[in-house]
């Protein structure tokens, strides 16, 4: 009898040990239990890399995750590898993407990159780079409408950065939607573009806020391609305010996860991102770098991504084929 009891007790103890081990395993699997990596598909030191690193810094400051958030650069294959790595990753929240739209939509739609960018799990956006129409401060044109009227009498020249860039796309869309008459002149980047304007080689340029802000003493911004005015340039009207129906063309940086990220993981990450992005110190640090801090929640970010994708699809023939 004693032997039987001993066997029973040993069996019970063994079962308890198994249950305890299972419980410890479940506790270890509670998200997050190890470091989280944000993949930046661009080289270190660029604006997208900087934005992601500042965001990771403030995500870590919340201490809500209990693990470190790290940034890893994977710029191979023209930024495609980093996107694909996250797209194909296990949907557990440990590998995230610093997503840049509409750039990554362009690589899918125009260049057939092996991912579906809209299938990603969108968490939050934190940085927006707007496109401005800018003239030299020596220009006779004080408003965008004056520019439009002048172009009806004599065709103008509009400088953009490289063919197929966001700047180039904005110039094409604006020409179609406002009726302004100009010839588009692509340059080899934003720097040469703004130099051409200051040298009097073009009448107007389309350029992003970061480049424009470095030359404010020499240029005059007339309009912004955005749905609202920029806090950094509050006197510059939107096309909607000017009476034109022009699609918004902005570069939006945010954080996305692989497709089908579980709802509980999305909630945890979204809450931390919300705190980090709304931190006044984060906003100041991003603003001081010349970027445009924003906050879009998951639904807003997904809607913005869909709009970017649709715009790229509509104007895909603008981009040169590789």
Secondary structure as the mmCIF struct_conf table of DSSP 4:
data_model
#
loop_
_struct_conf.conf_type_id
_struct_conf.id
_struct_conf.beg_label_comp_id
_struct_conf.beg_label_asym_id
_struct_conf.beg_label_seq_id
_struct_conf.end_label_comp_id
_struct_conf.end_label_asym_id
_struct_conf.end_label_seq_id
HELX_RH_AL_P HELX_RH_AL_P1 UNK A 2 UNK A 28
TURN_TY1_P TURN_TY1_P1 UNK A 29 UNK A 29
BEND BEND1 UNK A 30 UNK A 31
HELX_LH_PP_P HELX_LH_PP_P1 UNK A 32 UNK A 32
BEND BEND2 UNK A 33 UNK A 34
STRN STRN1 UNK A 36 UNK A 40
BEND BEND3 UNK A 41 UNK A 42
TURN_TY1_P TURN_TY1_P2 UNK A 44 UNK A 45
BEND BEND4 UNK A 46 UNK A 46
HELX_RH_AL_P HELX_RH_AL_P2 UNK A 47 UNK A 62
BEND BEND5 UNK A 65 UNK A 67
STRN STRN2 UNK A 69 UNK A 73
TURN_TY1_P TURN_TY1_P3 UNK A 76 UNK A 79
HELX_RH_AL_P HELX_RH_AL_P3 UNK A 80 UNK A 87
TURN_TY1_P TURN_TY1_P4 UNK A 88 UNK A 88
BEND BEND6 UNK A 89 UNK A 89
BEND BEND7 UNK A 91 UNK A 94
STRN STRN3 UNK A 95 UNK A 101
TURN_TY1_P TURN_TY1_P5 UNK A 102 UNK A 102
HELX_RH_AL_P HELX_RH_AL_P4 UNK A 103 UNK A 109
TURN_TY1_P TURN_TY1_P6 UNK A 110 UNK A 111
BEND BEND8 UNK A 114 UNK A 115
HELX_RH_3T_P HELX_RH_3T_P1 UNK A 117 UNK A 119
BEND BEND9 UNK A 120 UNK A 120
STRN STRN4 UNK A 121 UNK A 136
TURN_TY1_P TURN_TY1_P7 UNK A 137 UNK A 138
BEND BEND10 UNK A 140 UNK A 140
BEND BEND11 UNK A 143 UNK A 143
HELX_RH_AL_P HELX_RH_AL_P5 UNK A 144 UNK A 153
BEND BEND12 UNK A 154 UNK A 154
STRN STRN5 UNK A 156 UNK A 160
BEND BEND13 UNK A 161 UNK A 162
TURN_TY1_P TURN_TY1_P8 UNK A 163 UNK A 164
BEND BEND14 UNK A 165 UNK A 165
HELX_RH_AL_P HELX_RH_AL_P6 UNK A 166 UNK A 178
STRN STRN6 UNK A 182 UNK A 186
BEND BEND15 UNK A 188 UNK A 189
HELX_RH_AL_P HELX_RH_AL_P7 UNK A 190 UNK A 198
TURN_TY1_P TURN_TY1_P9 UNK A 199 UNK A 200
BEND BEND16 UNK A 201 UNK A 201
BEND BEND17 UNK A 203 UNK A 203
STRN STRN7 UNK A 204 UNK A 208
HELX_RH_AL_P HELX_RH_AL_P8 UNK A 209 UNK A 213
TURN_TY1_P TURN_TY1_P10 UNK A 214 UNK A 218
STRN STRN8 UNK A 219 UNK A 225
BEND BEND18 UNK A 226 UNK A 228
STRN STRN9 UNK A 230 UNK A 230
TURN_TY1_P TURN_TY1_P11 UNK A 231 UNK A 232
STRN STRN10 UNK A 233 UNK A 233
TURN_TY1_P TURN_TY1_P12 UNK A 234 UNK A 235
BEND BEND19 UNK A 236 UNK A 236
HELX_LH_PP_P HELX_LH_PP_P2 UNK A 237 UNK A 237
STRN STRN11 UNK A 238 UNK A 238
TURN_TY1_P TURN_TY1_P13 UNK A 239 UNK A 243
STRN STRN12 UNK A 250 UNK A 257
TURN_TY1_P TURN_TY1_P14 UNK A 259 UNK A 260
HELX_RH_AL_P HELX_RH_AL_P9 UNK A 263 UNK A 278
HELX_RH_AL_P HELX_RH_AL_P10 UNK A 280 UNK A 288
TURN_TY1_P TURN_TY1_P15 UNK A 289 UNK A 290
STRN STRN13 UNK A 293 UNK A 296
HELX_RH_AL_P HELX_RH_AL_P11 UNK A 298 UNK A 314
TURN_TY1_P TURN_TY1_P16 UNK A 315 UNK A 315
HELX_RH_3T_P HELX_RH_3T_P2 UNK A 316 UNK A 318
BEND BEND20 UNK A 319 UNK A 319
HELX_LH_PP_P HELX_LH_PP_P3 UNK A 320 UNK A 321
#
